[in-house]
Amino acid sequence: MTAEERRNLRAFQDYVIKILDPTYILSYMSPWFKDDEVQYIRAEKNNKGTMEAASLFLKFLLELQEEGWFRGFLDALAHAGYSGLYEAIESWDFQTIERLEEYRSLLKRLQPEFKTTVNPKDILPEVSKCLISQECEEIMQVCSNKGLMAGAEKMVECFLRSDKENWPKTLKLALDKEESKFSELWTMDKEVSHIYTPVKPRNYQLELALPAKEGKNTIICAPTGCGKTFVSLLICEHHLKKFPQGQKGKVVFFAVQLPVYEQQKSVFSNYFERLGYKVAGVSGATSENVSVKQIVENNDIIILTPQILVNSLKNGTIPSLSVFTLMIFDECHNTGKHHPYNMIMFNYLDQKLGGSSDPLPQVIGLTASVGIGDAKSTAEAVEYICRLCASLDTSVIATVKDNLEELEEIVYKPQKFFRKVESRTTDRFKCIISQLMRETESLAKSIFDEIGTITLEGISQIRNREFGTQKYEQWIVTVQKACTVFQLPDKDEESRICKALFLYTSHLRKYNDALIINEHARMKDALDYLKDFFTNVRAAGFDEIEQDLTRRFEEKLQKLESVSMDPSNENPKLKDLCFILQEEYHLNPESRTILFVKTRALVDALKKWIEENSELSFLKPGILTGRGKTNQNTGMTLPAQKCALDAFRTNGDKKILIATSVADEGIDIAECNLVILYEYVGNVIKMIQTRGRGRARGSKCFLLTSNAVVIEKEKINIYKEKMMNDSISMLQTWNEAVFKEKVLQIQIQEKVIRDSQGKVEPVPDKENKKLLCRKCKAFACYTVDIRVVEECHYTVVGDAFRKCFVSKLHPKPKSFGYFEKRAKIFCARPNCSHDWGIHVKYKIFEIPVIKIESFVVEDIATGAQKLYAKWKDFHFEKIPFDAKEMPK
C-alpha cells in the first residue's frame, strides 16, 4: 500500500466510521489483527457503540505495516457485503455515499414515526438486499426479544449505516407495497442540498440576477456568503428555458480551485438533473480519463477548471467558444495577465474583434471583490475596474442597491479587531539554529573558495537576507538555480560541487522553515520538523556531506531539546491566540472558527498545539491546505480536501478549521462566526474573502500579528475596499453606451499589443544539444534523439538512453488516452536518483517520457548551460514520434 492510499484512508475515515460495523469483518481480518485487538474492538462496540468500535478498528488498521493488509481490508469489505464502501475506497470517490446524506438526515428526523408505524418484519424481505446479512438476522432477533418497535429502531440504525446507493428507493418501494402510512413521509424528491438554496429566491438575489437575465454580459459583485452560486443557478435556469423549440442552450461554469469545482459540480447536478438537464464536469484530476469533446457535446451544463478549455481550444478539440451560449466565471477577479480565464477571453475577444459572424456566448463573472490593483486614487481604481470589464467583455456591474437591508440581514459583516502581540524577547532556539546555518553557509562558501572564480554572494543579488524569512528562501532558490547551470572543464568535479551545493542549500531551507515555525508556533514543533527531516535524510542515500550535517545537528540536539521544553520559552503569540479562543468559546460554546495561516508547516504545527493543549483540545481541529506539487508529500490530495471540508460542515465536534489561502476563494464553508488571521494578510481581494468566511450573525474577525506593518497593511486594505466600492458606484452612474465604448477601446488597444507580441514565432534551434541530469550533471541524451508523442509528451529513442536511467514501479499506475503509466524513472548514477519522468506503454511500445525541468541543456559548441521549466520554452527542432524508428 502506498503512503498516498494510507493518507486517503485517514482522510476518508469519517465516512468509514459512519458506515462500517467492524465486528462483521473481523473474521476476514484475522491474518492481520491480534486476538487481543479483536476482543478490544468487540468490547468497544458493546460498551460504547458501533462508531467507536469502527474508530478503534481504523486506528489498528492504519498502524499495520505488514504487506497486503490494504487489499485484505478491501476483500473483507467485499465478503461482508459492503459493496458501496468497497467501490468508494477502490476509486477514492465518495460522492455516491455523500449523496445519501440527505436521506440519512430525513430518516433520523422521521425515526419516531418510523418505529410507531412500520412493521420491520413485513418490509425486511424487500429491503434485505440493502443491508448486511448479519444486520437482517439482528433485526429479526431484536423483534423476537424486544418487540416490533425495538426492531424498527434497529432497522433505522442499519439504514443509517447502509452504503447501498439504492436503499432510499428500495425502502420507498417496500413501504408502497405494504401500503404503509410512512410512505407519504418518505419522499424521493431531491431538493438542492446546498447551504444557499432557499425554495424562493430572495429579493437581493433577483436584483443581482436581473441584468444577466436580460441577456447582458455582467459582473456580479456581492459579499461572500450571500448566495452568488444560487444567483448563477437562477441565471442558468432562465437562460436554458428561453430557447425556442428545436434550439438548445449550452452553459459552461468555470471554477479555478479543485475543491470549488467539486462543490459546484455537485450543486449544479442536484439542481438541474431534477429539471431534466444533463450536467457533467471535467477537471485536471479527471481529464486524462474522459473525452472533453464528448462531455461538451452530450451535456447541457459543463463544469470545468479553465485550463481544460484553454487546452481544448488550443488543440482543436473544442473548435470555438460558439459551442457555448453562456459562460460563467467563478472568482472572475482572476481574469488578468496569463491566467487561464484571460486565455479563454483572448479567444473570445479575437472572435469578437475579428468580425466573425459566429454567435458569442453571454459572459457572467462572479466575485466578492473586483479589486483595484495598485490604484492610488478613485480615478485609477475606475480605470482598473474598466480593464477587468474589458477583459470579460462586460459593461454592467451588478451589486445590491435596492435590497441592502435584506442583504445585511443575511450576510453579517464581522467586526474586525487588530491585535498586536509580542514576540519572544530572547530566542535561544533561533540562536542555535542560526549558528548551524552560518556553519552550513560557511561549508557552501568553502566549495566556491576551492574554485576561486565565483563567490556564494556573487551568484545572487539578494542582500540583507535574514535567517527565518521569505527573503532567505528566495536566496536559496536563486543559489540552487545558479548551481544547476554552473560549469567546470572537469565534469566529475562539476557534478561533485553541484551535488554538494544542493545538499547544503536544501539543509539551509529546512533550517529556515524551522525558524518560521518557531517564530509563529512552538519551539517543540520546529524541532520536530527538523528531527523528521534528518530521520528521512538518514533513511535515504546518506553520503559524507549528509553525515557531517546530521552530526552537526545531533551535537546541538540535546541543547535544542532542553530549550524547547523550557516553559519560559513559550511563544507569547500562542498565549494570545489561546486567550482569544477561550474567550470566544466561553461566550459561545457553539462557535465555529477558521484560523488562516501562511504556510502548510504552520497548519500542522498549530494543529498539534491545539490537540496537545488541554484547554483547547475540545476544538478537534481539522486542516485544509492546497494540493502542492504532485511530487511532494506536503500538499493535501483532492479527496483529503473534500473530506476535511465535509467534516467541518457536518461534524459538530470539529469546531475549528486551520487553513492556508486555499479556503479564501469560493469554497462553501459552513457558517462560522470567528475568523482569525494569524500573521496573515494579503491584498484587498484576499481581505474581503477571508473576512467573508465569517458568515454568522455577530461574527468577529481578528488579525493577530507581532508586526505593526502588517496591521498598517490591513488598514490600507480597508481604505482600498472603500475606494473600490466608490469606484463601482461611479461606474454604475455611467451611460451604458459610454461604458460599452470605453470597454471596446480598451479591448482594441489590448488586442494590438497582444497581436504585436504574439506574431514573433521563435525559430527552432537545429543545433544538437546535450541533456544533463539537473542534480548530478550526468549525461542523459542528445536533443537529436528526442521525439514528440501526441504533441505534448517527449520520449528518447535509441538504446543508449536506457542505460542512463533506472525505473521503479509507479505508486499510482493508470491509463490515459493511448498511454498506460507503469513506472517512474530516475538518474542511474549512484547517490543521485533524480526523478526524470515516467515509463509508459504507448499503444504497443514501452517508452520513457521525460520532463524538461529534470535536466540542464548544454550547448555542445559553447558549453553554455540553460534551464527550462517547460518544453514549450525550449525551442529546439521537435521531431514527431515515428513507430518505424522503434525496434521490432
N, C-alpha and C positions, 0 to 999 in steps of 0.2 A: 504494500500500500504506500502511495506517495504521501509526502508531507502535505501536499495540497488537499488530498482526499481526507486526511486526518483533520486539517483545518476546516474543510467544508462540513464534515460531520459535526465538528464542535460548533460551527456557526449555525447549523440547522437543528441543533439538539432540542430546541424548544418544540419544534414540530414532532420530533420523535417521542419526546416525553408526553405530549398530549395524546398520542395515538397508541403507543406500544404498551401492552401488558407483558413485562419481561418473563413472567412465570410461564407463558405459553411457548417461549422459545428456548428456555434454559436447557432442556434435554438435548437440543440440537447443538448447543454451545459447549457441551461437556469437554471436548478436546482442549478448550482454551481457558475455561473457568475452573478454579479450585473448588472443592466441595464446600469449604467454609464460606467462600464468596457466594455460592449458590444459596446456602442456608441464610446468609445475611440478607440477600435480596428478597427471599421469600418472607423472612421475618419483617423486613421493611414494609412489604405490601400489607401484611396482616396488621402491623402496628400503626403505620402512618398513611397507607393508601397506595394506589397503583402508580400515580405520578412520581411519588417519592421513590418508589421501587425502580421505576424507569430511569430516574435521575441517577440513582446509585449504580444501576446496571451500566449506563453510559460511562460513568466515571471509571469503573473497572475496565470497560471495553477500550476506552481511549488510552489507558495505561499499558495495554498489551503491546509487547514487542515481537511476539512470535510471528513467523511467516504465515501468511494465508488467513489470518483471523478476519480481515475485512470481507473477503469473499465468503468465508464461513458464516459471517453475520448476515450477509445478503441471502445466502442459501437457506439459513434458518428462517428468515422472514418469509421466503417463498414457501417453504414446507409448512409453516404455521398458518398460511393463508393471508399474510399481509401484502397482498399484491400491489396495492396503491402505494404503500410506503416503499416497497422494493423498487418500483418504477421511478419514484421520485428521487431516491438516493442514487439509483443507477445513472440517472441523467442529470442529477443535481437541479431538478426543476420541480418546485413545489407548488406551482400555480394551481394545479388541479386540486390539491389538498387545501390550498388557500381559499379557493372559490367556495369550498364547503363551509367556511367560517360563518357566513351569514345564516346558513341553515342551522348550524350548531347554536348560534345565539338565539334564533327563533325557538328552537326546541327547548333550550334552557328556560326561556320565558314561559313557554307553554307547558312545562313539566307538571305543574299541579293539576292542570286539566287533563293531560295525557293519562296520569295514573288513576284518575277517577272515571275516565270514560272508555279507555281502551283495554280490551282483554288480550294480554300478551300471547296467551296460548292460541287464540284464534288467528292472529296475524303472523305468528312465528314461521309457519311453513312457507309463507310468501316472501318473508324478509330474510330468511336464514342465509341466503347467498351473499348478503351484505355484511354478515357477521362472521366471526371466527367460530369454528365448530364447538370449541370449548365454551364459548360465550353462550351459545344456544343451550348447551347442557346446563350451564349455571343458571340461566333464566328459568328453565323448567324446574330445576331443583329449588330455587327460591320460591316459585309459585307453589310448589308442593309443601315446602316447610313453613313459609311465612305468609302465603296468600297472594292473590292476584295483584293487589296494589303494590306490594313489595316487588313482585315480578316485573310490573310495568316500570317501576323506578329503576330496576336493574337493566331493563331493555333500553331505557333512555340513556343510562350511563354507557352502555355498549355502543349505541348510535353516536353518541358524542365523541367516541374514540374511533369510529369507523373510518377507514381510509378508502372506501369504495366510492368512486365518483357518482354512481347512480343511486346511492342509498336514499336520498330525499325523494326521488321519483318512485323508487320501489315501494317505499313506505306509503306514498300517496296512493299508488295502485292497490296496495293491500287494504288500506283504510276504505277506499271506494268500494272494493269488492265486499267488504264486511258491512258496508253502509254505515260506517261509524260517524257519529256526530263530530268527532275530532277532525274529520276530513275537511270540513268547511274552514277550520282554522289553519290547516296545513296547506298553505297556498304555495304554488310553484312559480308565481310571477316574480321574477327577479327585479328588484329595484337597483338603481345605481349605488353600489357600495362605496360611496366617496364622501369625504367629510363635508364638501361644499355643495352637495347636490340636494337642495330643497325641492319639494314637489313643484312649488311655484317659484319662478324667479323673483328676486327682489327688484324693487324699482330701480335702484342704482345699477344693478346688473343689466337691466333692459336699456338704461341710459348709455352704458358703456358699449352695448352691442348695436345700438341704433345705426350709427354711420356705416358700419360694416354690413348690416342687413340691407342698407340702401345700395350696396354694391361698391362702396368707396374703399380704396386702399387706406388702412387705418392703423395707427399705433395706439394700442390701448395701454395707458399708463395708470396703474392703480395699485394700492398698497398690497403687500404680501398678506395673504390670509383672507382677501375679500372674495375669492372665488373666480379668478380670471379664467381658470380651466373650465368652469361651468359656463362662463360667458362664451368661451370658444365652442362649447358644445351647442349652445343656442344658435350661434352664428352658423355653425356647420350644418345643423339640422335645417335651418331656414334655407341655406344655400342649396342643399341636396333636394329639398322639396320643391324648389322654384322651377325646376326644369320641366318643360312640357313632355307629354307622352312621346316615347321614342328617343329622347335625349337623356343623357346621364351626366351628373357631376362627378368629379374625382378630387378628393381632398388629400393633401399631404400635410402632416403635422410634424415639425422638427423639434427634437429635444437634444441638447448638446451632451448632457451627462447621462451615463447609462442608468443610474437609479431613477432619474426623472423619466427617461424613455420607458422603462419597465412600468413605472407608475401610470403614465399617460396611456400606454397601450392597454392596460387593464381598465382604466376609466372609460376610454372610448369604446372598448369592446363591450363592457357591461351596459353602456348607454345605448349604443346603436344596434347591437345584434338583436335586441328585443324589437327594434323597429324594422328589422329585415335587411339591414345593410351589412355588407361584409367588411370586416376590419382585420388588418394584419400589420405586422411590423418587421423591420429589418434593422439590425444594429451591427456594429463591428464584431460583436461577440457571436452573431448568428449568420453573418453574410457569406461565410465560407460554405455553408450547407444548403443555401437556398438560391433560387433564381430571382434576382431583383425584378427582372423584366416580367416574369410571370406573376409575382406578388402584385406589382403595379397594375398589370392588365386585369387580374382576376378580383380585385377588391375595390370598394368604394372609398374607403378611408385607409391611408397608409401612414403608419407612424415610423419615422426614420431618424437615425442620427445623421446629421447633414453630410458628413464625409461620404456616406454611401451614395447620395445623389450626385455629389461632386464627381466621384469615380465613374458612376454610371453615365453621366453626361459626357465625360471625357472619352470613355471607351465606346460610346455609341449604343450602349445597352438601352438607355433612355434617349430617344432621338432629340427631343426638345422639351422645354417646360410646358409646351402647349398641350401635353397629355393631361396636365392638371388644370382644374378650374378654380382651385383655391389653395393657397399656401399659407400655413400658419407657423410663424417663427416664435417659439417659446424663448424667453430671456433674450429678446431681439436687440437689446443694447450691445450685444456682442458683435453686431454687424459692422465690422471695420477691418482695415488692413488685410491680412491674408487669412482671416477666419473663414471656415467653410461656408458660413452664412453669406459672406461677401462674394465668395466664389460663385455661389448659386445666383446671387443677384447680378453679378457681372454678366452672366449668361443671359439673364432676363433683360438687362439694360441694353446689351448688344442687339438682342432681338427687337426691343422697343425702338432704339435709335437707328437701327439698320433698315427700317422701313418694311419689315416683314409683315405680310398680311395675315399670318397665323395668329389666332387669339392668344392673349397672355392671361395667366391666372390672376385672380384677385389676390392681394397680399395683405395679411394681417400680422402685426407684431404685438407680442405681449411682454410687458416688463413692469417691474415695480419702480424703476428709475431709469430715465433715458440718459442721465449723467450730463456733465458739461465739460469733460476733458480738462484742459489746463486753463479754461477761461478765467479771466480776472475781473470781467465786467459783465453786465447783463447783455450788452451788445455782442460780446464774444460768445456768451452762452447761447444766445439766439442763433448765431452762425453755426455753432457746433451741432445744435439740435436740427437745424435745417439740413446739415450734411448727413445726419443719420436718416432723416426723412427721405433725402435724395437717394441714399443707398438702398432704402426699402421701397422706393417709388410711392411714398405716401404723402398726402397733403392734408391729412386730418389727424390730430392727436386727441383721442377721446379720454377725458378724465371725468370724475364725478363732480358735478357742479350743482345740479338741481336737487339732488337727494343726499346731500352731505350729512345731514343729521342721521339718516338711516345708516349710512356707511359707518359713521362714528360709533353707532350702537353695536355694529357687528365687529369692526376692526378697532381694537383698543390700542392706541399709541402708547407704548410703555414709557413710564417715567425713566429718565436717564440719569444715572449717578456716576460721577467720576471719583475714583478712589485712588489717591496717590499713596503707595505703600513703600516701605523702606526695604532696601536690600541688606544683606549681611554686612556688618561693619568690618569684620575680618573674615577671610575665607581661606583657611588652611588647605582645603581640598584644591582650590584653584592654584594656590602657590605650588603644591606638589606636582600637579598635572602640568602647570606652566613650565616647571623645571624639566620634566620629561619631554615636553615639546621642544624646549630650547636644545636639549641634548640631541633629539631626533633631527631637528633642523641643522645642527652642527654636523651630524653624520652625513646628511644630504649634501651639505656645503663641501665637506671634505672630498666627496666624489667629484665635484666640479674642480676642486683645487688640484686633483690628480691630472686633469686635462689642461687646466690653466688658460683655456681660450674663452671661457664663458663663466659667468657667476650666477649663483642662485637668484641674487637680486636682479641681475641684468635681464633675466628671461621674463620678468613680469613687471608691468608698470604699476601694480597695486602697491601703494605705500601705506605707512601708518596702520598696518594690519594688526589688530589686537586679537589675542587668543580669545576664543569663545564668541566669535562674531560671524555674521553672514559674510563680511568683507574677507575674513580669513578663509572661509570656504571658497570664495571666488578666486583667491590667490592660489589655493591648491589646484583648482580646475585649470587655471592658466598654466601652472607649472607642469601639470600632467600632459596638457596638450603640447607644450613645447618639447617635453621629453619624447613624445611619440614621434616627432619628426627630426629629432636630434641625430646627427650623423658623425661617424668616425671612419677613417680608412679601414681600420681593423674591425670587421663586422662582429666577431665574437666579443670584443671589448665593448663595442656599441651595445650589444644585446645585454651584457652583464650590467652596464651602467644604467640602461633604461629600466631594467627589471628592478635594480636596487632603488632607483628614484621612485618607481611606482610603489614599492613596499613602504618606503619612508613616508611618502605623501598620503598613502591610504591609512597609515597609523596616525599621522597628524590629523587627518579628517575625523577619525574616531575620537581622538582626544578632544578635538574642537566640539564635536557633537555632545560629548560628556559634559563639557563646561557649560554648554547651553542648557542641558537638562539640570545641572547643578544650580544654575542661575535662577531657574523658574520652578524647580521641584526639590526633591530631597537629595542630599549627597548620596544616600544609600542607593537610589535609583540610578544615579550617574555612574556609581561604582559597579552596580550590577550590569549595566550596559557594557562597560569595559571588560568585565570578567567574562561575559558571554562572548564578546569579540575574541578575546585571547584563547578561550576554550576552542572556538572554531578555527583559529589560526593553528593551534596545536594539532587539530584533527586533520588538517589539510597537509600540503607539501612540507611545511616547517623547515625551511632551509636555514643557512647560517645567520643571515640577517634577521630573519624572524625569531630565531632562537635568542639572538642578542637583545632584540627589542622586548621580547617576552621576559627575559631575565631582568632587564632594567625595570619593567613594570612590577614584576614579582618582588623585587627588592624593596619597593615602596608600598607593597600591598598591605602589610601589617599596619603601617602608619595610616594608610588610607582607610582601612577598616576601622581603626581606632577613632580617627577624625569623624568618619561618617556616623559612628554610633554615639558620639558625644551629644547629649541633648542641647548643650549650649550652642551648637551649630545649626539648630533648626532654622528653616527658612522663614523669615518674618512674613513673606508674601503668602505662604501657605496658612499661617495663623490667621491672616486677614480673610483669606478665602474661606477658611473653616468657620470663622465668625459669621460671615455673610450667610453661608449655607445653613448654619444652625439657627440663626435669627429668622431667616425666611421660613424654614420648616417648622419653627416654633409657632410663628404667626399662622402658617397654613400647612399642616402636615400633608395635604394632598398636592403640594406644589410639584410642578414638572419643570425641569431645568435643562437648558442646553448650555454647555460650557465650551466656548470656542477657544482653541489654542493654535499656535503657529505650525507645529511640526508633529509628525507621527510619533516620534520618540517621546515627545511630551504627553501625547494622548496616553501612551502606555504607562508612563511614569505617574501621571495623575490618577489613572485608574487604580494602579497598585496602592497609591497613597490613600485613596478613599476606602478601598477594600480593607486596608490594614489599620485604618483609623477607627477605633471603637465608637467614636462619636458620630461617624459618617457612614459606616459600612451598611447601614439600613437603606442607603440610597441605591444600592445594587447597580453600579454604573454600567452602561452599555457604551460601545465606541463606534464611531463612524469616520473612516478615513478614505482617501482616494485610492484608486487602483494601483497607481505607481507603475513602474516599468514591469513588463511581464517576466523579465529575467531577474527580478529582485523579489525577495520574500516580504518586503516591508509593506506592500500595499494590501488592501482588502480585495478579495475576489468579489465579483458582482453578486454571487449567491450570498456571500457573507454580508455585503452591504444591505441587500434586501432583507435578510434575516434580522439584522440589527435594527433597521427601521421598523419592521413589523413588531419586534419585541417591544420597542419603545412605545409604539402606538397602542398595542393590545395588552401588554403585560403591566398591570398597575404597580407591580413590585419594583420595576425598573424606573426609578424616579429621575435619573439624570443621564443625559447622553453627552459624551465628551467627543467633540468633532473638530476636524480641520475644515478648511474652506469648502469641502465637498457639500456641506449642508447649507451653504449660503444660498444656493440657487434652486428654487423650484421644487425641491423635494418636499412632499406633503408630510410635514411632521405634525404630530398631534398637537392640540392646543397646549402651549407651555407658557407659564406665567413668569418665568425667570430666565433671562439671558445674561450670561456672564462672559465678557470679552476679556480673556486673561492675556495681557500683553499682546493684544490682537487688534490691529487697526488696519484699514485699507482705504480705498477711495470712497467717494460719496455713494457709489452704487452698492459697494460692499456694506457700508454702514446701514443703508436703508434696508437691505435684505436681511442682515443678521438681526437688526432690531425688529424687523418684521416677523422673525420667528416667534417672538413673544406675543401670542395672539389672544391670550385670555384676558378677561376684564381685570383691571388692577395689576397688570403685568409690569415688571421692572426690568431695566437693563443696566448692568453695572460694567464699567470699564475699570479694570484693576491693572495698574502699572506702576513701576518704580521710576519711570522715565517721564519727566514733565513734558518733554517734546511730544510724546505720544498723546497726552491729553490735549495739548495745543492743536495737534493734527486733527483730532476728533472734533474739536470745536470749529476748526476751519471747515470740516465736512458738513457740520450743521449749517454753517453760513452758506456753503455751496448748495445745500439742499434747498434753502430759501431762494437762492438765485435761480436754481433750476425751475422751481415752481413759478416764480415771477416770469421767467422767460417763456414757459409753456402758456401761461395766461396771456402774455403779449401776443404770441403766435396765434392763439385762438381768436384774437380780435381781427386778424388779417382777413382780407377778402380772399375767398378760396382760389379765385383765378390768379390773384397776385402770388399766393403761396405756390400754386402749381407752376407758375412761370419761373419763380425763384428756384424751385426744385429742378426744373428742366435745365436751367442754365448751369447749375452745379453739375448735373449729370453729363451735359455736353463737355464741360471743361475736364471733368474726371476721365471721360472716355478718350479725349485727345491725349491726355497724359498716359493713360493705360496703353493705348494703341502704340504710342511712340516708344514706350518701354518694351512692349511685347513683340515688336517686329524683329528685333535683333536675335536671329536664330544662331545659337553657338555652333561653330564649325567643329565637327568631331576631329580629335587629335588622332591621326593614324599611326603615330609612332608607338612601337611596342613598349610597355611599361611593366615593372615588377610589382606584385602584391606581396608585402611582408607582413607577418603577424604583428599586430599593433602592440602586443605586450612584450614579446621577446625578440622581435625583428627577424625571426626565422623566415627563409624564403618560402612562399606558398605557391605562386603560379605567375604566368605571364598573361597580360590582357589579351594577347592574340589567341589564347586558349579558352577565353570566357565566351559563353553563349547565352543568349537571352531566350528564356522559355515563357511563352504566353505573355509576352510584352513586359512582364514586371518581375520575373524570377531569374536569377543568374546562377548558372552552373559552370563547371570547368570540365573540359573534355581531355582525354588522354590519361594514361596510366600513372604518369609521374606524380600528379596531384594526390592520388590515392595514398601514396607513401607519406605525404605531409600531414595527414590528419588521422586521429583515432575516433572511433564512434562508440556511443553508449546508447542503450535503448531509450527512446523518448518517454518521459514520465506521463505524457498525455498524447499517445498516438491518435491521430484522427484523419479523416479524409475530407478533402475539399476540391471540388471540380475533378480534374484528372489526377490530382495529387493524393498520395497516401503518406502522411508524415510517419516515419518509422523510428528514426534515431536522431540524436544530437551529435554534431561533430566538433572536435576540439583540436587545437595545435598538438602535434605529436611530440614536440620537443619536451624532454623530461623537465619536471618542475614548472612548466608553463601552463598547459591545458586551457589556453584561452578559448572561449566559445567562438566558433567560426560560423555556425549556422546549423542546418539540419540535413539529414539524409532522407530522401523520399523515393517512393515508387511513382514514376510519372508514366502513365499508360503502361507499357511493358518494360520500361527502363528503370534501373536503380541508379539514381544520380544524387550528387551532393548539391545543396542550394546554399550559397554563401551570402553573408551580409557585409556590405562595404565598410560599415563602421567598425568591423573587427580587424581591419587592415590599414597599413600605411602604403601609399602608392609612391613608388620610386621611379624617377626618370632615368632610364638606363644610360643615356648620353651624359647628363649633367650630374646625376646622383642626387638631385633635389628631391625632397620628400614632401608629400602633401596628405592631409586628412580629408575624408569626405564623410558627411553624416548620412547622405542618401545617394543612391545610384543616380538619380536624376541630375545631381550636381556634378557628376563625373562624366565629362564629355569625351569619351573615347569611342573608337569605332565599334558599334554594337552589332555583333553578328547573330542572326537568329539561329536557334537550335535546329539541327537537321538530323533526323533519325539515321540517315545514311552514314553519318560520322561515327555512330555508336558501334562498338564491337559486336559481332554476330554471336 
